[in-house]
């Protein structure tokens, strides 16, 4: 019960990485807010956690909308108290070469990943700072926070930007006891990644099998996808870490694809 009685807000938590983090946080004793744009899926995820003995509530939240983010934090604070943990995980993907990329899709990607991280961080610290009990903010980055690949310019730009936000918060939050980290996964076989396989196959004019073997898993040491469990275990470790020794740091979870 490493997170007993902690209150966590996890964005993009109705599925994929966010949902697995929510499950493991609940098993470790945390009360979890399942924040997601898809309110019905968020409620289903929260209900699943409750049926296994955990404490969870659904929070309908568009992370790119200031009012929506604040409303979600107000709801969980009114019910349970000021959150101790924020996992800023909500994200989407868009596949296009730069010359074909529209400004609208560029702005949409940055709004969800960077505006969303900023707005949820601001809402979190506006509660955590005056509460005086410290806290932890974890951003879901990517191996693409550290290196580039084809067809993902706005995603790569946004994920690089999370490193800067994390480091700024590590400095500003220190005097308030707020720690922060980025978890940078490799390819995780979630619906978001599954949709990329045929898209990349079309753009690169190769088979879907070649996308998996020679693009997604080429540089791993074992030819294996990173799993949601891999990422969630690290998220538990960082949220439960007792000091600021690791604040501002990135943990790459990629089966050896990227080594720092």
Backbone as a ProteinNet text record, in pm:
[ID]
protein_1_A
[PRIMARY]
XXXXXXXXXXXXXXXXXXXXXXXXXXXXXXXXXXXXXXXXXXXXXXXXXXXXXXXXXXXXXXXXXXXXXXXXXXXXXXXXXXXXXXXXXXXXXXXXXXXXXXXXXXXXXXXXXXXXXXXXXXXXXXXXXXXXXXXXXXXXXXXXXXXXXXXXXXXXXXXXXXXXXXXXXXXXXXXXXXXXXXXXXXXXXXXXXXXXXXXXXXXXXXXXXXXXXXXXXXXXXXXXXXXXXXXXXXXXXXXXXXXXXXXXXXXXXXXXXXXX
[TERTIARY]
83.9	0	87.2	170.2	267.1	200.8	76.8	8.9	-116.1	-116.4	-234.3	-278.3	-406.6	-472.9	-428.5	-348.5	-314.5	-429.4	-441	-545.1	-475.5	-515.2	-447.7	-545.3	-503.7	-575	-490.6	-551.8	-481.2	-559.6	-498	-567.9	-549.2	-646.6	-643.2	-647.7	-724	-718	-829.7	-909.3	-1017.7	-968.9	-843.6	-791.4	-638.2	-576.9	-433.4	-347.4	-240.8	-144.7	-211.8	-294.8	-359.6	-445.4	-519.7	-605.1	-522	-413.6	-330.5	-264.7	-223.2	-170.2	-278.1	-400.1	-510.1	-535.1	-535.8	-556.2	-448.7	-323.9	-215.8	-211.9	-242.4	-250.4	-359.4	-473.7	-583.1	-542.3	-472	-426.9	-326.9	-256.2	-159.4	-222.2	-354.9	-425.1	-466.2	-437.3	-474.8	-621.7	-679.2	-809	-781.8	-840.7	-802.3	-916.6	-884.9	-975.7	-944.5	-1039.7	-1023	-1067.8	-974	-1005.7	-992	-1097.1	-1092.5	-1198.5	-1170	-1265.9	-1390.6	-1371.6	-1483.8	-1543.3	-1645.3	-1700.7	-1757.9	-1822.7	-1881.5	-1774.4	-1665.5	-1555.7	-1485.4	-1475.3	-1415.9	-1498.8	-1630.7	-1717.6	-1704.6	-1693.7	-1676.9	-1545.2	-1438.8	-1309.3	-1313.9	-1378.8	-1390.9	-1472.4	-1579.9	-1664.1	-1586	-1503.4	-1420.1	-1329.5	-1267.2	-1178.1	-1255	-1372.4	-1453.5	-1495.6	-1522.5	-1564.4	-1452.7	-1328.7	-1215.4	-1171.4	-1252.5	-1223.8	-1150.7	-1120.8	-1050.8	-1148	-1091.6	-1171.4	-1141.4	-1244.1	-1225.1	-1349.4	-1327.8	-1437.8	-1402.5	-1505.4	-1487.4	-1489.2	-1399.6	-1394.2	-1398.6	-1508.6	-1515.4	-1422.6	-1321.1	-1222	-1163.5	-1170.3	-1098.2	-973.3	-858	-737.6	-692.3	-742.5	-704.5	-797.5	-896.7	-993.6	-975.8	-946.3	-915.3	-1028.7	-1150.1	-1263.2	-1289.4	-1274	-1297.6	-1196.8	-1071.4	-967.1	-995.8	-1025.7	-1050.8	-1172.9	-1276.7	-1397.3	-1365.8	-1281.1	-1243.7	-1169.6	-1076.3	-1001.7	-1091.7	-1184.2	-1277.8	-1364.3	-1405.1	-1491.1	-1420	-1297.8	-1227.4	-1187.1	-1152.3	-1114.5	-1233.5	-1350.2	-1470.1	-1505.7	-1480.8	-1518.7	-1417	-1289.3	-1185.7	-1077.6	-1060.9	-953.4	-856.9	-756.1	-658.4	-577.1	-565.9	-488.5	-340.8	-285.2	-143.8	-60.2	-124.9	-53.8	-129.8	-56.6	-110.6	-29.7	-98.7	-34.5	-93.7	-15.1	-58	-26.4	-126.2	-105	-182	-285	-370.6	-289.4	-315.5	-242.7	-306.4	-273.7	-319.9	-201	-221.1	-115.1	-170.7	-82.4	-118.8	-0.2	-26.6	78.2	69	173.5	183	326.3	377.1	503.4	482.1	586.8	574.6	512.8	548.9	498.1	348.2	291.2	147.8	69.3	140	77.5	2.8	-123	-200.6	-170.7	-189.3	-170.3	-271.1	-390.4	-493.7	-451.3	-394.1	-349.3	-226.5	-138.6	-24.8	-73.9	-167.3	-217.9	-294.3	-370.5	-446.8	-352.9	-245.5	-151.2	-85.7	-42.6	23.1	-75.7	-200.5	-300.7	-325.8	-339.9	-368.8	-248.5	-130.5	-12.4	48.4	67.7	136.5	40.2	-62.9	-161.4	-222.7	-252.1	-310.8	-219.7	-91.1	4.3	14.3	18.8	26.1	-99	-216.2	-340.1	-361.8	-333.2	-350.2	-243.9	-123.3	-18.1	-55.6	-101.7	-138.7	-251.9	-353.2	-463.6	-414.2	-322.8	-269.7	-192.7	-99	-15.5	-93.5	-197.5	-280.7	-352.4	-370	-422.3	-312.6	-206.6	-100.9	-18.1	13.7	99.2	37.2	-85.4	-140.8	-173.1	-198.4	-228.6	-106.4	12.5	135.6	173.4	118	150.5	235.7	288.3	372.9	291.5	359.9	290.2	384.6	327.5	406.4	333	404.3	349.7	431.7	364	430.1	371.4	458.6	417.2	447.6	353.3	380.8	444.4	575.2	647.7	655.3	772.2	791.9	940.5	981.6	1116	1130.5	1016.8	1019.5	1034.4	1044.6	1089.8	1239.4	1307.9	1454.5	1511.4	1434.6	1482.4	1364.7	1394.1	1289.2	1273.2	1161	1140.4	1051.3	1025.1	950.3	803.2	743.2	597.8	527.6	602.4	540.1	587.2	607.2	667.1	595.3	462	398.5	405.3	394.7	405	544	646.2	784.5	810.4	762.3	779.1	713.5	591	518.7	587.5	630.6	693.4	828.6	901.2	1022.4	985.3	874.7	832.3	801.5	752.7	723.1	848	962.6	1087.3	1111.7	1088	1108.6	1011.9	884.4	785.8	819.6	859.3	898.1	1014.2	1113.3	1231.5	1198.6	1111.8	1071.2	993.7	902.7	826.1	915.2	1014.7	1105.8	1171.9	1209.5	1272.1	1169.3	1056.2	956.4	885.7	862.7	786.3	866.2	998	1082.3	1051.7	1035.8	1012.6	874.7	787.8	653.8	643.9	756	754.7	694	684.9	629.3	742.1	737.6	836	776.2	860.5	807.8	902.8	844.7	922.6	850.8	925.6	870.2	897.9	796.1	816	810.4	914.7	924.9	917.7	797.9	786	829.5	867.9	879.1	740.5	733.1	602	526.4	407.6	318	199.8	165	63	-77	-106.9	-239	-315.6	-444.8	-518.4	-454.1	-394.9	-329	-215.2	-134.4	-21.8	-71.7	-173	-226.3	-274.4	-334.3	-381.1	-265.3	-148.8	-33.7	23.5	5	70.8	25.4	-104.6	-142.6	-113.4	-121	-91	55	145.2	287	318.4	252.3	273.8	239.6	130.3	89.4	188.3	226.9	316.9	456.8	504	640.1	644.7	526.1	515.2	584	555.8	606.8	490.9	512	405.5	387.4	270.5	246.3	342.9	377.1	474.3	610.1	648	775.5	770.6	654.7	641.9	671.9	613	634.9	780.1	833	966.5	1078.5	1066.5	1178.7	1164.8	1049.8	1031.5	1010	905.8	868.4	961.6	1003.4	1081	1225.7	1266.2	1399.2	1510.7	1501.4	1612.6	1595.5	1492.6	1481.1	1582.1	1612.4	1710.4	1646.7	1512.6	1447.1	1333.9	1314.5	1207	1068.5	1054.3	927.8	871	738.6	672.1	685.4	694.8	676.4	530.4	504.2	367.3	312.8	180.6	120	162.8	183.1	230.4	370.2	459.4	593.9	585.8	502.3	492.4	428	321.9	250.5	337.1	420.6	509.8	604.7	654.4	743.2	664.8	540.8	457.8	431.1	414	397.5	526.7	637.4	767.3	793.2	768.4	795.8	699.2	572.4	474.8	503	557.5	583.6	723.1	807.9	946.3	946.4	1022.7	1005.4	1079.1	1167.7	1244	1245.1	1309.5	1322	1447.8	1508.8	1633.4	1619.5	1502	1482.2	1404.1	1371.3	1286.8	1353.8	1273.8	1323.1	1381.7	1383.7	1447.1	1345.6	1398.8	1319.5	1358.1	1258.1	1283.2	1235.1	1327.4	1293.7	1258.1	1139.9	1087.8	1066	1170.9	1163.5	1227.9	1253.4	1319.4	1449.8	1521.1	1653.1	1656.3	1539.4	1538.4	1623.1	1594.9	1673.7	1740.4	1870.9	1945.7	2010.1	1991	2046.7	2181.4
-120.4	0	125.2	138	247.7	384.9	388.7	517.3	531.1	466.5	465.2	607.5	633.7	760.4	876.9	852	957.7	978.1	1099.8	1135.3	1167.5	1097.7	1112.4	1150.8	1243	1273.9	1220.8	1138.4	1079.5	1114.6	1187.7	1227.5	1122	1116.7	1013.5	874.9	859.5	737.6	638.8	663.2	570.5	450	453.8	342.3	347.1	242.6	239.6	259.1	335.5	358.9	421.8	522.9	592	499.9	410.5	318	221.6	171.3	78	147.6	272.6	348	363.8	396.8	412	282.5	170.5	41.4	14.8	37.8	7.1	106.4	232.4	329.2	287.6	245.1	203.3	81.9	-12.6	-130.4	-92.7	19.2	65.9	158.1	171.5	244.9	386.5	433.4	570.4	577.8	695.3	727.8	797.3	748.4	794.6	863.4	977.2	1047.6	1009.7	945.4	901.3	1015.8	1097.8	1215.3	1180.9	1205.6	1170.7	1250.1	1276	1344.8	1260	1127.4	1035.1	1004.1	1080.2	1069.7	931.5	868.7	736.5	631.3	640.6	545.5	569.6	695.7	727.2	665.7	674.9	615.5	463.7	402.8	257.1	215.4	292.2	261.2	276.5	383.1	404.5	293.3	252.5	145	14.7	-13.8	-134.5	-135.5	-21.4	-13.2	-30.2	27.8	13.4	-130.8	-205.9	-345.5	-432.1	-388.5	-464.5	-411.9	-324.2	-275.3	-143.7	-84.6	43.5	159.8	278.3	400.3	482.4	513	585.6	665.4	779.8	859	904	920.9	970	1122.1	1180.2	1324.9	1354.4	1408	1448	1567	1552	1659.1	1666.8	1785.6	1819.2	1894.4	1829.3	1889.3	2015.5	2038.6	2159.6	2277.4	2256.4	2360	2400.4	2528.3	2578.8	2554.1	2584.6	2569.3	2423.1	2336.2	2193.6	2134.9	2174.7	2125.7	2170.7	2299.3	2349.7	2283.8	2260.6	2195.5	2054.7	1983.2	1849.2	1850.5	1942.8	1953.3	1999.5	2089	2133.3	2017.2	1931.1	1817.5	1721	1682.6	1584.8	1645.8	1774.3	1840.2	1849.5	1879.8	1887.9	1752.8	1646.2	1512.5	1452.5	1468.4	1395.2	1483.3	1604	1690.1	1723	1802.3	1846.7	1727.4	1707.8	1595	1600.5	1480.5	1464.6	1433.6	1376.3	1326.5	1367.5	1415.6	1437.3	1354.5	1274.1	1207.6	1268.9	1352.4	1419.1	1326.4	1250.2	1140.1	1154.1	1239.4	1247.4	1282.3	1210.4	1238	1170.2	1220.6	1162.9	1160.5	1101	1093.7	1139.2	1192.1	1228.5	1196.9	1124.1	1081.8	1162.8	1239.3	1315.7	1365.1	1369.9	1439.8	1590.5	1663.3	1806.3	1881.4	1842.7	1917.5	1897	1793.7	1769.5	1803.4	1846.8	1869.8	2003	2000.3	2123.5	2196.4	2328.2	2407.6	2365.7	2328.7	2287.3	2163	2065.5	1943.7	1970.4	2058.2	2098.4	2158.8	2254.6	2322.5	2226.2	2135.5	2038	1950.8	1904.6	1818.1	1892.1	2015.4	2091.5	2130.4	2157	2193.5	2078.8	1958.4	1844.1	1809.4	1802.4	1757.6	1866.8	1985.1	2090	2180.1	2232.2	2311.1	2225.3	2099.4	2009.6	1987.1	1967.6	1949	2075	2191.2	2316.8	2340.1	2325.2	2355.8	2262.5	2134.6	2041.5	2065.4	2099	2130.2	2253.1	2356.7	2480.1	2454.4	2379.5	2348.3	2268.6	2176.6	2094.8	2179.3	2262	2335.9	2446.8	2498.4	2599.2	2539.8	2409.2	2343.2	2297.1	2239.8	2179	2282.2	2394.1	2492.2	2542.5	2596	2645.8	2535.6	2412	2302.2	2265.2	2290.4	2269.9	2125.7	2033.2	1892.6	1830.8	1915.1	1865.2	1793.7	1716	1643.3	1595.4	1529.2	1469.1	1487.5	1534.4	1546.8	1458.5	1372.9	1284	1310.6	1334.9	1354.8	1228.3	1187	1078.5	1137.8	1122.5	1165.1	1050.2	1031.3	928.1	919.3	808.5	808.1	926.5	968.5	1084.5	1216.5	1210.7	1327.6	1347.8	1247.4	1248.2	1232.3	1174.4	1159.6	1163.3	1179.9	1196.8	1072.2	1066.4	967.4	1031.1	959.5	1014.4	1036.2	1138.5	1155.8	1203.8	1247.6	1280.6	1414.3	1512.5	1638.4	1703	1718.7	1786	1703.1	1572	1483.7	1492.6	1487	1495.1	1630.8	1736	1870.3	1881.1	1830.8	1837.3	1755.2	1634.9	1548.9	1604.7	1670.8	1741.6	1854	1922.7	2034.3	1992.5	1869.8	1822.6	1818	1793	1792.6	1930.5	2034.9	2170.7	2206.2	2169.2	2197.3	2124	1998.6	1920	1985	2028.1	2086.8	2220.8	2298.4	2425.5	2401.9	2305.5	2275.3	2219.2	2139.6	2086	2198.9	2306.4	2422.2	2501.3	2532.9	2616.2	2542.9	2414.7	2339.7	2294.6	2302.7	2245.8	2303.9	2434.7	2497.8	2463.6	2407.1	2367.2	2215.5	2145.8	2001.3	1927	1991.1	1926.8	1871.7	1741.6	1672.2	1646.6	1625.9	1602.3	1517.3	1436.7	1350.1	1331.8	1287.3	1243.3	1094.4	1018.1	878.8	875.6	819.6	818.5	675.6	627.7	491.4	480	357.8	323.1	294.5	221.5	190.2	94.6	136.9	55.9	17.9	-109.2	-156.3	-123.7	5.3	55.9	82.1	112	146.5	261.7	358.9	471	422.5	328.9	274.9	179.7	101.1	8.1	82.6	200.9	280.6	331.5	349.3	400.6	298.9	171	68.5	76	72.7	86.8	225.3	329.2	464.2	474.7	421.5	427.1	336.3	221.2	131.3	201.9	276.6	349.3	459.5	540.2	652.6	605.3	496.1	447.7	344.3	303.2	204.8	72.8	26.6	-102.4	-178.5	-304.1	-383.7	-346.8	-383.1	-357.8	-436.8	-557.8	-638.1	-568.7	-504.9	-432.6	-308.1	-244.5	-129.6	-173.9	-285.6	-334.7	-374.4	-456.8	-513.3	-413.1	-334.9	-252.1	-103.6	-62.7	76.8	83.8	16.8	31.6	-40.5	-162.3	-243.7	-264.5	-197.6	-220.9	-201.1	-99.1	-63.8	-114.3	-195.2	-254.7	-368.9	-407.6	-515.7	-653.2	-659.6	-789.5	-804.1	-701.7	-708.7	-708.8	-649.4	-651.6	-510	-501.5	-375.8	-346.1	-219.1	-177	-202.6	-242.3	-272.3	-163.1	-157.5	-63.7	-95.8	-223.1	-263.3	-209.6	-215.4	-159.1	-14	63.4	207.2	231.7	158.2	179.6	148.2	46.3	13.6	129.6	192.9	307.6	425.5	442.4	551.4	533.5	411.2	385	418.8	372.2	397.3	546.9	624.3	767.8	839.8	801.9	867.2	839	720.4	680.9	719.9	770.7	799.5	905.2	884.6	967	1100.2	1125.9	1250.1	1314.4	1431.2	1502.4	1462.2	1351.1	1310.1	1291.9	1252.3	1224.2	1332.5	1442.2	1542.6	1602.6	1627.3	1684.1	1582.9	1456.3	1353.5	1279.3	1220.2	1137.2	991.9	904.8	760.2	705.5	650.1	594.6	447.3	410	274.1	218.8	163.7	135.7	5.5	-86.3	-210.9	-185.6	-83.5	-56.4	22.3	67.7	144.2	270.6	347	469.1	455.3	477.7	469.3	602.7	652.5	782.4	764.6
0	0	0	-103.6	-109.6	-121.4	-169	-192.3	-104.9	8.4	95	128.5	105	136.3	47.6	-54.8	-149.2	-247.3	-296.5	-393.4	-525.8	-631.4	-760.4	-869.3	-954.8	-1078.3	-1194	-1278.5	-1392	-1517.4	-1608.4	-1730	-1839	-1929	-2032.1	-1971.7	-1862.4	-1782.1	-1810.6	-1913.4	-1944.9	-2023.2	-2068.7	-2147	-2145	-2196.5	-2220.4	-2097.3	-2114.2	-2006.9	-1885.4	-1908.3	-1797.8	-1714.2	-1777.8	-1704.9	-1621.9	-1677	-1599.7	-1481.2	-1498.6	-1384.8	-1277.8	-1320.6	-1224.7	-1148.9	-1219.6	-1153.9	-1048.2	-1085.9	-992.3	-876.8	-902.9	-792.7	-693.3	-745.6	-657	-575	-637.6	-563	-454.2	-476.5	-377	-273.9	-277.3	-172.6	-205.3	-326.6	-364.1	-404.1	-386.2	-443.1	-576.2	-683.6	-816.4	-888.3	-948.6	-1037	-1179.4	-1246.3	-1385.4	-1474.9	-1518.4	-1599.6	-1747.7	-1824	-1965.6	-2040.6	-2167.3	-2253.6	-2274.6	-2278.2	-2295.7	-2158.6	-2120.6	-1985.3	-1957	-2056.5	-2034.1	-2010.9	-2085	-2065.5	-1932.5	-1892.2	-1762.4	-1649.8	-1661.1	-1558.4	-1556.2	-1673.7	-1679.4	-1614.1	-1639.6	-1579.6	-1428.4	-1381.8	-1238.1	-1173.7	-1240.5	-1188	-1178.3	-1278.9	-1275.7	-1153.3	-1125.9	-1010.1	-879.9	-873.9	-752.6	-728.5	-834.8	-817.5	-762.5	-776.1	-722.1	-585.9	-527.7	-393.5	-387.7	-502.9	-505	-496.4	-478.8	-474.6	-599.9	-677.2	-802.9	-836.9	-899.8	-953.5	-1094.6	-1177.1	-1313.3	-1313.7	-1392.9	-1410.1	-1559.6	-1609	-1749.7	-1769.3	-1853	-1864.2	-2004.8	-2061.7	-2184.3	-2139.5	-2146.5	-2088.4	-2160	-2279.8	-2353.5	-2323.5	-2236.9	-2203.1	-2057.1	-2034.3	-1900.5	-1801.3	-1840.6	-1749.6	-1716.6	-1817	-1796.5	-1698.7	-1712.5	-1622.1	-1479.2	-1462.4	-1327.7	-1264.8	-1345.3	-1293.9	-1244.1	-1317.3	-1274.3	-1142.2	-1126.4	-1000.6	-886.7	-916.1	-812.9	-764.8	-857.1	-821.9	-729.5	-764	-681	-547.1	-546.5	-421.7	-327.1	-380.2	-297.2	-237.2	-313.9	-267.7	-171.4	-201.9	-128.6	-66.1	-116.8	-69.7	-182	-149.4	-249	-299	-430.4	-482.6	-442.3	-421.3	-389.4	-512.9	-614	-732.2	-857.1	-956.8	-1090.6	-1188.1	-1267.7	-1381.5	-1507.5	-1574.6	-1696.9	-1813.3	-1853.5	-1947	-2077.5	-2081.5	-2199.9	-2324.4	-2431.6	-2555.1	-2674.2	-2791.1	-2916.9	-3012.5	-3127.9	-3227.6	-3362.3	-3445.2	-3582.2	-3672.5	-3780.5	-3873.3	-4002.1	-4030.7	-4154.7	-4170.9	-4293.4	-4314.3	-4298.7	-4269.2	-4241.9	-4359.9	-4480.7	-4596.4	-4619	-4559.4	-4573.8	-4446.7	-4342.4	-4211.8	-4211.4	-4169.7	-4161.5	-4031.3	-4033.4	-3912.1	-3805.7	-3846.8	-3751.2	-3675.5	-3746.1	-3678.2	-3591	-3636.1	-3553.2	-3421	-3431.4	-3311.7	-3221.6	-3281.1	-3201.8	-3118.9	-3179.1	-3107.3	-2991.8	-3016.9	-2910.2	-2800.5	-2839.5	-2739.8	-2642.6	-2694.2	-2607.7	-2521.6	-2582	-2508.6	-2420.4	-2474.5	-2397.9	-2321.3	-2387.1	-2312.9	-2202.7	-2234.8	-2136.5	-2017.6	-2043.8	-1933.6	-1848.9	-1914.1	-1839.6	-1755.7	-1816.1	-1744.6	-1626.1	-1643.8	-1531.9	-1425.4	-1466.4	-1369.1	-1287.8	-1355.6	-1285.4	-1186.7	-1229.7	-1139.4	-1019.3	-1044.6	-935.6	-834	-881.7	-786.5	-716.5	-780	-712.9	-591.5	-592.1	-474.1	-379.9	-437.3	-356.1	-279.4	-343.5	-276	-145.3	-148.3	-21.5	78.3	29.2	121.7	204.9	149.1	223.4	249.2	169.2	192.5	81.6	-5.8	-113.4	-219.5	-300.9	-405.2	-512.6	-611.4	-719.4	-851	-952.1	-1086.9	-1179.6	-1253.3	-1349.3	-1487.1	-1582.7	-1721.5	-1801.7	-1885.5	-1978	-2102.9	-2111.6	-2230.1	-2329.1	-2386.3	-2487.6	-2516.3	-2576	-2634.5	-2729.2	-2787.9	-2876.1	-2800.4	-2668	-2592	-2607.4	-2660.6	-2664.9	-2805.3	-2895.5	-3032.8	-3128.5	-3255	-3355.5	-3440.6	-3509.2	-3614	-3719.2	-3824.6	-3936.5	-3902	-3962.6	-3973.4	-3846.3	-3744.5	-3615.5	-3560.2	-3645.3	-3601.2	-3482.5	-3483.5	-3369.1	-3241.9	-3253.4	-3136.8	-3075.5	-3159.1	-3111.9	-3046.8	-3109.6	-3054.3	-2917.3	-2906.7	-2779.3	-2671.6	-2706.8	-2606.8	-2561.4	-2650.4	-2608	-2510.7	-2538.7	-2454.4	-2311.9	-2292.3	-2156.7	-2069.1	-2129.4	-2051.9	-1991.6	-2070.3	-2020.9	-1910.2	-1926.7	-1823.3	-1694.8	-1706.6	-1589.6	-1515.7	-1588.1	-1524.1	-1459.2	-1524.9	-1465.1	-1335.8	-1337.6	-1217.1	-1106.9	-1144	-1042.1	-964.6	-1034.2	-967.5	-886.8	-949.3	-882.9	-768.5	-787.4	-689.1	-569	-577.5	-471.7	-334.5	-326.4	-196.3	-139.6	-224.3	-180.3	-161	-177.5	-162.4	-279.3	-395.9	-515.2	-600.8	-624.4	-707.8	-846.3	-945.5	-1080	-1162.6	-1250.4	-1339.1	-1471.2	-1570.6	-1698	-1712.4	-1745.9	-1786.2	-1938.3	-1999.1	-2145.8	-2198.2	-2231.9	-2283	-2427.9	-2464.1	-2604.5	-2659.5	-2769.5	-2826.9	-2735.1	-2693.5	-2612.3	-2700.8	-2704.9	-2798.5	-2746.9	-2744.7	-2710.3	-2840.4	-2833.3	-2956	-3033.1	-2961	-3027.9	-3116.3	-3066.6	-3143.9	-3252	-3220.4	-3320.8	-3444.4	-3424.1	-3539.5	-3623.7	-3561	-3635.7	-3733.8	-3706.1	-3787.6	-3933.4	-3964.3	-4105.3	-4162.2	-4078.9	-4127	-4169.6	-4086.7	-4122.1	-4240.7	-4246.2	-4360	-4491.3	-4490.7	-4611.2	-4644.9	-4546.9	-4572.4	-4613.4	-4553.1	-4579.8	-4691.9	-4739.9	-4848.1	-4810.6	-4689.5	-4642.6	-4579.8	-4547.2	-4486.5	-4340.2	-4287.6	-4146	-4058.8	-4099.9	-4024.7	-4020.6	-4131.2	-4134.1	-4046	-4036.2	-3945.3	-3803	-3761.3	-3625.3	-3604.7	-3695.2	-3675.4	-3700.8	-3805.9	-3850.4	-3819.8	-3767.6	-3727	-3575.8	-3528.8	-3388.4	-3292.1	-3328.6	-3234.7	-3277.6	-3382.3	-3439.4	-3338.6	-3254.6	-3167	-3023.3	-2997.3	-2864.2	-2851.9	-2729.5	-2709.5	-2719.9	-2710.5	-2706.9	-2808	-2893	-2991.4	-2930.7	-2811.8	-2740.5	-2726.7	-2735.3	-2704.1	-2554.9	-2519.7	-2381.7	-2346	-2221.9	-2182.1	-2090.7	-2080.7	-1986.8	-1844.2	-1813.8	-1681	-1654.9	-1755.2	-1740.5	-1694.7	-1763.7	-1736.5	-1600.6	-1570	-1444.8	-1323.6	-1333.2	-1221.5	-1192.7	-1297.9	-1278.8	-1221.1	-1264.2	-1211.7	-1062.5	-1017.5	-874	-800	-852.7	-789.8	-772.7	-877.6	-870.9	-777.2	-780.3	-692.9	-546	-517.9	-379.3	-331.3	-419.6	-380.5	-269.9	-163.7	-43.9	-41.2	-135.3	-132.8	-270.4	-279.2	-407.1	-483.3	-447.7	-512.2	-662.7	-708.9	-851.2	-923.7	-855.9	-919.9	-1043.5	-1144.1	-1269	-1365.4	-1325.9	-1408.1	-1494.9	-1601.2	-1690.8	-1673.5	-1671.3	-1670.9	-1804.9	-1882.4	-2013.1	-1995.2	-2042.4	-2026.2	-2166.3	-2226.6	-2370.1	-2414.6	-2322	-2357.6	-2433.3	-2387.6	-2442.3	-2571	-2621.5	-2746.3	-2730	-2627.6	-2603	-2467.4	-2463.8	-2339	-2310.7	-2186.3	-2149.3	-2079.2
[MASK]
++++++++++++++++++++++++++++++++++++++++++++++++++++++++++++++++++++++++++++++++++++++++++++++++++++++++++++++++++++++++++++++++++++++++++++++++++++++++++++++++++++++++++++++++++++++++++++++++++++++++++++++++++++++++++++++++++++++++++++++++++++++++++++++++++++

